[in-house]
Amino acid sequence: MQVITFGKLEAQEGQGNKLMEVIQEHMKALMNQPGLIHGYIAKSKGNEDKFVVISIWENEEAQQTAMTKLTSDPSAAAGFLQLMQMLNGQPEFGNYTVESITK
């Protein structure tokens, strides 16, 4: 069963472009992971410092394997720490199992 993960992030004021660069680097590492179907970065239309990062996985095992691999990679871990230090407040993360798909 597919899994969707997301992160709602807000950069410190005026740091949206820099945060976007850091997110893009993180997504490059993610894109090489087996089981990833799609990855998206969305910037808010009303606030250029707000983002939603979404990834869609073949199944929970693929998503968990990728997260374990990335957290054990020193450069990926450093990039994630850099990302967290650029945020205004705490991010919101979610992990959902896809129950159905409609058109």
Secondary structure, DSSP 8 states (H G I E B T S, - for coil): --EEEEEEEEBSTT-HHHHHHHHHHHHHHHHTSTTEEEEEEEE-SS-TTEEEEEEEES-HHHHHHHHHHHHTSHHHHHHHHHHHHTBSS--EEEEEE------
